[in-house]
């Protein structure tokens, strides 16, 4: 059996730093600490060390996740570290160990029968503001809480701090993706954006684009054909995950790839767990070349062989975008670069994989000015570059000059002109009543006022209409 000393000696230097800082925050009197670290940073290894430290002192630890795959992953890492533990799940035999791993769904029905835990670790903590999580935390008032996530904001864009309705009081920031790439723990990427979808008329529901409308948009034959063509051109035969907005679209893309001669299967939440696992393991063995996915394998799944990610699911959620791109960033022998084929416009909204998002517990990350200065620019050859890149590394073209620039922070990234004009046209053409229903933020209202020529006072008036 392993010991706390053995485990901590095996930690990377930045992992030791993160674990130490979380402990310091607990000692300062904070109950709920959020630890932020990207894909590949070893979050499971870090909270396994914390669990072993508490266990060595005779204290109880509960590690909570929201999916069976994440529970198995955490259990595997604990077992590899020599940490005896139990699993609280209908499919597992209950054993009386100090460390337990369980799903929030199972724990929901056992709140009154659970022992008192001294530490609760919440994996993929951006889910932790939902009802079941809140009830679990409330049922263990004596416990310390440590959340871990790569993207510290909810899928609706809200932050995770107490002031935003979350549970976390303070945050510990781990290394950035850029730092992990430099250290060799993540793979560099190259992003192609062959086309940007026409989002005119696409509604917003619960903070993100309406998936029913997205499915119709992304299922168009010309869109499917475009995706297959550019996969053939840039990543033919590479192990790939293609993210889609619906099960039907995922099935359609898988069929199109098969028709083009590739081994492709769809994977989604409606499938049996064994079938999903078979699809993913097929990427590793070569039995499958492309998995087309819907609301699946976007977080917590370790598939280092993935060398290409195809984005066919436009989203307003920075967290979802980061989780999806992260599926291909893990390194593997012989893998020198992750190819990202973006047909969603997401990298032009949020930036390249190594963009620093300036995370905060108190307000949504990636404010307007930061987005405008970090999203980068799209070359005529289809490659997306960092905002500061002066020329294209793929074709050598110089970054085009931008006219009409007044202030540096107001610069609209080159390559987004078409995207921004599409949105502006939608604001102009939409009925007034629909505008008030669709607009969610003051930023939206300012864009509408600019597009339609409204006077300055209109934004304040419209904010009151939305709040009413």
C-alpha positions as CSV (number, residue, x, y, z in Angstrom):
1,X,0.0,0.0,0.0
2,X,1.3,3.5,-0.9
3,X,1.8,6.3,1.6
4,X,1.3,10.0,1.6
5,X,5.0,10.6,1.4
6,X,5.4,8.3,-1.7
7,X,2.6,10.0,-3.5
8,X,3.7,13.6,-2.8
9,X,7.3,12.7,-3.9
10,X,5.7,11.5,-7.2
11,X,3.9,14.8,-7.8
12,X,5.2,17.3,-10.3
13,X,6.4,20.6,-8.9
14,X,3.3,22.5,-10.0
15,X,1.1,19.8,-8.5
16,X,2.8,20.1,-5.2
17,X,2.3,23.9,-5.3
18,X,-1.4,23.5,-6.0
19,X,-2.0,21.0,-3.3
20,X,0.0,23.1,-0.8
21,X,-2.0,26.3,-1.7
22,X,-5.3,24.5,-1.3
23,X,-4.2,23.4,2.2
24,X,-3.2,27.0,3.0
25,X,-6.6,28.2,2.0
26,X,-8.3,25.7,4.3
27,X,-6.0,26.8,7.2
28,X,-6.9,30.5,6.5
29,X,-10.5,29.5,7.3
30,X,-12.1,29.0,3.9
31,X,-14.4,26.1,3.7
32,X,-14.8,25.7,-0.1
33,X,-11.8,26.0,-2.3
34,X,-11.8,25.7,-6.1
35,X,-8.7,24.3,-7.8
36,X,-8.4,25.2,-11.4
37,X,-6.0,23.3,-13.7
38,X,-6.2,22.4,-17.4
39,X,-6.6,19.0,-19.1
40,X,-3.4,17.1,-18.6
41,X,-2.4,18.8,-15.4
42,X,-3.2,15.8,-13.3
43,X,-6.1,17.0,-11.2
44,X,-7.1,13.4,-10.3
45,X,-3.5,12.7,-9.1
46,X,-3.6,15.9,-7.0
47,X,-6.9,15.2,-5.2
48,X,-5.8,11.6,-4.7
49,X,-2.8,13.0,-2.7
50,X,-5.2,15.2,-0.7
51,X,-7.4,12.2,0.0
52,X,-4.5,10.1,1.2
53,X,-3.3,12.9,3.5
54,X,-6.8,13.1,5.1
55,X,-7.0,9.3,5.3
56,X,-3.6,9.0,7.0
57,X,-5.0,11.2,9.8
58,X,-8.1,9.0,10.2
59,X,-10.4,11.4,8.4
60,X,-13.1,10.5,5.9
61,X,-13.0,11.7,2.3
62,X,-15.8,11.6,-0.3
63,X,-14.9,12.1,-4.0
64,X,-18.0,13.0,-6.0
65,X,-18.5,12.9,-9.8
66,X,-21.5,13.1,-12.1
67,X,-20.8,10.2,-14.5
68,X,-19.9,6.5,-14.2
69,X,-16.9,7.0,-16.4
70,X,-15.5,9.7,-14.1
71,X,-16.1,7.5,-11.0
72,X,-14.1,4.6,-12.6
73,X,-11.3,7.0,-13.6
74,X,-11.0,8.4,-10.1
75,X,-11.1,4.9,-8.6
76,X,-8.4,3.7,-11.0
77,X,-6.1,6.6,-10.0
78,X,-6.7,5.9,-6.3
79,X,-5.9,2.3,-6.8
80,X,-2.7,3.1,-8.8
81,X,-1.6,5.2,-5.8
82,X,-2.3,2.4,-3.4
83,X,-5.2,4.2,-1.7
84,X,-7.8,1.8,-0.4
85,X,-11.3,3.1,-1.1
86,X,-14.9,2.2,-1.6
87,X,-17.3,3.0,-4.4
88,X,-20.9,4.2,-3.6
89,X,-22.8,3.0,-6.6
90,X,-25.5,0.5,-7.4
91,X,-23.1,-1.6,-9.4
92,X,-20.4,-1.7,-6.7
93,X,-20.1,-3.6,-3.4
94,X,-20.0,-1.3,-0.4
95,X,-16.8,-1.5,1.7
96,X,-16.1,0.5,4.9
97,X,-13.0,2.5,3.8
98,X,-12.2,6.0,4.9
99,X,-12.1,7.2,1.2
100,X,-15.2,6.7,-0.9
101,X,-16.0,7.6,-4.5
102,X,-19.6,8.1,-5.6
103,X,-21.9,9.7,-8.1
104,X,-24.0,12.6,-7.1
105,X,-27.1,10.8,-8.4
106,X,-26.6,7.8,-6.1
107,X,-25.6,10.0,-3.1
108,X,-28.9,11.9,-3.6
109,X,-30.9,9.0,-2.3
110,X,-28.6,8.3,0.6
111,X,-28.1,11.7,2.2
112,X,-29.6,10.7,5.5
113,X,-27.5,7.4,5.7
114,X,-24.0,8.8,4.8
115,X,-21.3,9.0,7.4
116,X,-19.8,12.3,8.3
117,X,-17.0,13.2,5.8
118,X,-14.2,15.6,6.6
119,X,-13.3,16.4,3.0
120,X,-15.6,16.4,-0.1
121,X,-13.8,16.6,-3.4
122,X,-16.0,17.6,-6.3
123,X,-14.7,16.4,-9.7
124,X,-15.6,18.6,-12.7
125,X,-16.8,21.3,-10.2
126,X,-18.4,23.5,-12.8
127,X,-21.5,21.2,-12.4
128,X,-21.6,21.7,-8.6
129,X,-24.2,24.5,-8.4
130,X,-27.0,22.2,-9.4
131,X,-29.6,21.1,-6.9
132,X,-28.3,17.6,-6.0
133,X,-24.8,19.0,-5.4
134,X,-26.1,21.8,-3.2
135,X,-28.2,19.3,-1.1
136,X,-25.1,17.0,-0.7
137,X,-22.9,19.9,0.5
138,X,-25.7,21.2,2.9
139,X,-26.0,17.7,4.4
140,X,-22.3,17.7,5.4
141,X,-21.9,21.1,7.1
142,X,-18.8,20.1,8.9
143,X,-16.8,19.1,5.8
144,X,-14.2,21.0,3.8
145,X,-15.0,21.3,0.1
146,X,-12.4,21.1,-2.7
147,X,-13.7,21.5,-6.3
148,X,-11.5,20.7,-9.3
149,X,-12.1,21.8,-12.8
150,X,-10.4,22.9,-16.0
151,X,-13.0,25.6,-16.8
152,X,-14.3,27.4,-13.6
153,X,-17.6,28.7,-14.9
154,X,-21.0,27.1,-15.4
155,X,-22.1,26.0,-18.8
156,X,-24.5,29.1,-18.9
157,X,-21.4,31.3,-18.5
158,X,-21.9,32.2,-14.8
159,X,-19.0,32.1,-12.4
160,X,-18.7,29.7,-9.5
161,X,-18.1,32.0,-6.6
162,X,-20.5,32.6,-3.7
163,X,-21.4,36.0,-5.0
164,X,-22.6,34.4,-8.3
165,X,-24.7,31.7,-6.6
166,X,-21.9,29.1,-6.4
167,X,-20.4,27.5,-3.3
168,X,-16.7,28.4,-3.7
169,X,-15.1,31.2,-1.5
170,X,-11.6,31.2,-3.0
171,X,-9.7,29.8,-5.9
172,X,-6.2,28.2,-6.5
173,X,-4.9,28.6,-10.0
174,X,-2.7,25.9,-11.5
175,X,-0.5,26.1,-14.6
176,X,-1.9,27.4,-17.9
177,X,-2.2,25.3,-21.0
178,X,0.6,27.3,-22.6
179,X,2.9,26.4,-19.6
180,X,1.9,22.7,-19.8
181,X,2.7,22.7,-23.6
182,X,6.1,24.2,-22.8
183,X,6.7,21.5,-20.2
184,X,5.8,18.8,-22.6
185,X,2.7,17.7,-20.7
186,X,0.3,18.9,-23.4
187,X,0.5,18.9,-27.2
188,X,0.7,22.0,-29.4
189,X,-2.2,22.5,-31.8
190,X,-3.0,23.9,-35.2
191,X,-6.4,25.3,-35.8
192,X,-8.2,25.5,-39.2
193,X,-11.5,27.3,-39.6
194,X,-12.6,26.5,-43.1
195,X,-16.1,28.0,-42.7
196,X,-18.1,30.0,-40.1
197,X,-21.8,29.0,-39.8
198,X,-24.5,31.5,-40.5
199,X,-26.1,32.1,-37.1
200,X,-28.8,34.4,-38.2
201,X,-32.0,33.6,-36.4
202,X,-30.5,31.0,-34.0
203,X,-32.2,31.5,-30.7
204,X,-30.5,31.4,-27.2
205,X,-31.9,29.0,-24.7
206,X,-30.6,28.6,-21.1
207,X,-27.5,30.7,-22.1
208,X,-26.5,28.7,-25.2
209,X,-27.6,28.3,-28.8
210,X,-30.8,26.4,-29.3
211,X,-29.7,22.8,-30.1
212,X,-32.8,22.0,-32.2
213,X,-31.9,24.9,-34.5
214,X,-28.2,24.1,-34.4
215,X,-29.0,20.5,-35.5
216,X,-30.9,21.8,-38.6
217,X,-28.0,24.2,-39.4
218,X,-25.2,21.7,-39.0
219,X,-27.0,18.8,-40.8
220,X,-27.2,20.6,-44.1
221,X,-25.6,18.4,-46.8
222,X,-23.2,21.2,-47.9
223,X,-22.0,21.5,-44.3
224,X,-21.4,17.7,-43.9
225,X,-19.6,17.6,-47.2
226,X,-17.4,20.4,-46.2
227,X,-16.4,18.7,-42.9
228,X,-15.6,15.4,-44.7
229,X,-13.6,17.2,-47.4
230,X,-11.4,19.1,-44.9
231,X,-10.8,16.0,-42.8
232,X,-9.6,14.3,-45.9
233,X,-7.3,17.3,-46.6
234,X,-5.9,18.0,-43.2
235,X,-6.3,14.9,-41.0
236,X,-7.1,11.9,-43.1
237,X,-7.1,8.7,-41.0
238,X,-6.1,10.3,-37.7
239,X,-8.0,9.3,-34.6
240,X,-10.7,11.9,-34.3
241,X,-13.6,13.1,-32.2
242,X,-16.2,15.2,-34.0
243,X,-18.5,17.1,-31.6
244,X,-22.1,17.5,-32.9
245,X,-25.3,19.3,-31.6
246,X,-27.7,16.3,-31.6
247,X,-27.8,12.5,-31.8
248,X,-29.2,12.6,-35.3
249,X,-26.5,14.9,-36.5
250,X,-23.8,12.7,-35.0
251,X,-25.3,9.7,-36.7
252,X,-25.5,11.6,-40.0
253,X,-21.8,12.6,-39.8
254,X,-20.7,9.1,-38.9
255,X,-22.6,7.8,-42.0
256,X,-21.0,10.4,-44.2
257,X,-17.5,9.5,-43.0
258,X,-18.2,5.8,-43.6
259,X,-19.4,6.6,-47.1
260,X,-16.1,8.4,-47.7
261,X,-14.2,5.2,-46.7
262,X,-13.5,5.9,-43.0
263,X,-14.2,3.7,-40.0
264,X,-16.6,6.0,-38.0
265,X,-19.2,5.5,-35.3
266,X,-21.5,7.8,-33.3
267,X,-21.4,8.0,-29.5
268,X,-24.0,9.6,-27.4
269,X,-25.7,9.5,-24.0
270,X,-28.6,7.4,-25.2
271,X,-26.2,4.4,-25.9
272,X,-25.3,1.7,-23.4
273,X,-22.1,2.5,-21.5
274,X,-20.3,-0.5,-22.9
275,X,-21.1,0.6,-26.5
276,X,-19.6,4.1,-25.7
277,X,-16.5,2.5,-24.2
278,X,-16.1,0.3,-27.2
279,X,-16.2,3.3,-29.5
280,X,-13.6,5.1,-27.6
281,X,-11.3,2.1,-27.2
282,X,-11.7,1.7,-31.0
283,X,-9.9,5.0,-31.5
284,X,-6.9,3.5,-29.5
285,X,-6.8,0.2,-31.4
286,X,-7.5,1.6,-34.8
287,X,-10.8,-0.2,-35.2
288,X,-12.4,3.3,-35.3
289,X,-10.9,6.4,-36.9
290,X,-13.7,8.9,-36.1
291,X,-16.1,9.1,-33.2
292,X,-19.0,11.6,-33.8
293,X,-20.2,12.6,-30.4
294,X,-23.2,14.4,-28.9
295,X,-23.1,15.7,-25.3
296,X,-20.5,13.1,-24.5
297,X,-16.8,12.7,-23.9
298,X,-16.4,16.4,-23.6
299,X,-14.9,16.2,-20.1
300,X,-12.9,13.8,-17.9
301,X,-12.2,11.3,-20.7
302,X,-8.6,10.4,-21.2
303,X,-8.0,9.4,-24.9
304,X,-4.4,10.5,-25.7
305,X,-4.4,9.0,-29.1
306,X,-6.9,11.6,-30.4
307,X,-4.9,13.7,-33.0
308,X,-7.8,15.7,-34.4
309,X,-10.9,17.4,-33.0
310,X,-13.7,18.6,-35.2
311,X,-16.0,21.3,-33.8
312,X,-19.4,21.1,-35.4
313,X,-21.3,22.3,-32.3
314,X,-21.4,26.1,-32.1
315,X,-21.7,27.2,-28.4
316,X,-21.7,30.3,-26.3
317,X,-20.2,28.3,-23.4
318,X,-16.5,28.9,-23.0
319,X,-16.4,25.9,-20.6
320,X,-17.9,23.5,-23.1
321,X,-15.5,24.7,-25.8
322,X,-12.5,24.2,-23.5
323,X,-13.6,20.7,-22.4
324,X,-14.1,19.6,-26.1
325,X,-10.8,20.9,-27.3
326,X,-9.1,19.4,-24.3
327,X,-10.0,15.9,-25.4
328,X,-7.2,16.1,-28.0
329,X,-4.5,18.0,-26.1
330,X,-3.0,15.0,-24.1
331,X,0.4,13.9,-25.5
332,X,1.3,10.5,-26.9
333,X,4.4,9.1,-28.5
334,X,4.5,10.1,-32.1
335,X,1.9,12.8,-31.8
336,X,3.5,16.2,-32.5
337,X,0.4,18.3,-33.0
338,X,-3.4,18.4,-32.4
339,X,-5.3,19.3,-35.6
340,X,-8.5,21.3,-34.8
341,X,-11.0,21.7,-37.6
342,X,-13.4,24.4,-36.4
343,X,-16.7,24.6,-38.4
344,X,-18.5,26.2,-35.4
345,X,-16.8,29.6,-35.0
346,X,-15.9,28.7,-31.4
347,X,-12.2,29.4,-31.6
348,X,-13.0,32.8,-33.1
349,X,-15.3,33.5,-30.2
350,X,-13.0,32.3,-27.4
351,X,-9.4,32.1,-28.7
352,X,-6.9,29.3,-29.4
353,X,-6.4,26.4,-26.9
354,X,-3.5,28.2,-25.1
355,X,-5.4,31.5,-24.6
356,X,-5.3,32.8,-21.0
357,X,-8.9,33.4,-20.0
358,X,-8.3,35.4,-16.8
359,X,-10.5,33.2,-14.6
360,X,-12.4,34.7,-11.7
361,X,-14.9,33.4,-9.1
362,X,-16.9,36.6,-9.0
363,X,-17.8,37.4,-12.6
364,X,-17.9,35.5,-16.0
365,X,-14.4,35.1,-17.4
366,X,-13.3,36.5,-20.7
367,X,-14.9,39.9,-20.7
368,X,-15.5,41.8,-24.0
369,X,-12.2,43.6,-24.2
370,X,-10.2,40.5,-23.4
371,X,-12.2,38.5,-26.0
372,X,-11.6,41.1,-28.7
373,X,-7.8,41.2,-28.0
374,X,-7.3,37.5,-27.6
375,X,-9.4,35.7,-30.2
376,X,-6.8,35.9,-32.8
377,X,-7.2,36.2,-36.6
378,X,-8.1,34.0,-39.5
379,X,-5.8,33.8,-42.5
380,X,-7.1,33.4,-46.0
381,X,-5.7,29.9,-46.0
382,X,-8.0,28.9,-43.2
383,X,-5.5,28.8,-40.3
384,X,-6.4,30.6,-37.1
385,X,-3.5,32.5,-35.4
386,X,-2.9,34.1,-32.1
387,X,-3.8,37.8,-31.9
388,X,-0.2,38.9,-31.7
389,X,1.0,36.8,-34.7
390,X,2.2,39.1,-37.5
391,X,2.2,36.5,-40.3
392,X,0.8,33.1,-41.1
393,X,3.0,30.2,-40.3
394,X,1.2,28.0,-42.8
395,X,1.2,30.1,-46.0
396,X,3.4,33.1,-45.1
397,X,0.8,35.8,-45.6
398,X,1.2,38.9,-43.5
399,X,-1.6,39.8,-41.1
400,X,-3.9,42.2,-42.9
401,X,-4.1,45.7,-41.6
402,X,-7.3,46.8,-39.8
403,X,-8.7,50.2,-40.7
404,X,-10.8,52.5,-38.6
405,X,-9.1,51.5,-35.3
406,X,-9.5,54.0,-32.5
407,X,-8.4,52.1,-29.4
408,X,-6.3,49.0,-29.1
409,X,-8.8,47.2,-26.9
410,X,-11.6,47.9,-29.3
411,X,-10.0,46.1,-32.2
412,X,-12.2,43.4,-33.8
413,X,-9.9,40.5,-34.7
414,X,-9.1,40.1,-38.4
415,X,-11.1,37.2,-39.8
416,X,-14.2,37.9,-37.6
417,X,-15.6,40.6,-39.9
418,X,-17.9,38.1,-41.6
419,X,-19.0,36.6,-38.3
420,X,-19.6,40.0,-36.7
421,X,-21.5,41.4,-39.7
422,X,-23.7,38.3,-39.7
423,X,-24.7,39.0,-36.0
424,X,-25.2,42.7,-36.8
425,X,-27.5,41.9,-39.6
426,X,-29.5,39.6,-37.4
427,X,-29.9,42.4,-34.8
428,X,-31.1,44.8,-37.5
429,X,-33.6,42.4,-39.1
430,X,-35.1,40.8,-36.0
431,X,-38.5,42.0,-34.7
432,X,-38.3,44.2,-31.7
433,X,-40.2,41.8,-29.4
434,X,-37.8,39.0,-30.4
435,X,-34.8,41.2,-29.6
436,X,-35.9,41.7,-26.0
437,X,-36.4,37.9,-25.7
438,X,-33.0,37.0,-27.2
439,X,-30.8,39.6,-25.7
440,X,-29.3,38.4,-22.4
441,X,-26.6,40.8,-21.5
442,X,-25.9,44.5,-21.6
443,X,-23.2,43.7,-24.2
444,X,-26.0,42.3,-26.4
445,X,-28.1,45.4,-25.9
446,X,-25.2,47.7,-26.8
447,X,-24.6,45.7,-30.0
448,X,-28.3,46.0,-30.9
449,X,-28.3,49.8,-30.3
450,X,-25.3,50.2,-32.5
451,X,-26.8,48.0,-35.3
452,X,-30.2,49.7,-35.2
453,X,-29.0,53.3,-34.5
454,X,-30.8,53.6,-31.2
455,X,-30.0,56.5,-28.8
456,X,-27.8,56.1,-25.8
457,X,-30.6,55.9,-23.3
458,X,-32.2,52.9,-25.0
459,X,-29.8,50.4,-23.4
460,X,-30.9,51.3,-19.8
461,X,-34.5,51.2,-20.8
462,X,-34.2,47.8,-22.4
463,X,-32.3,46.4,-19.4
464,X,-35.4,47.2,-17.3
465,X,-37.6,45.5,-19.9
466,X,-35.5,42.3,-19.6
467,X,-35.5,42.4,-15.9
468,X,-39.3,42.9,-15.7
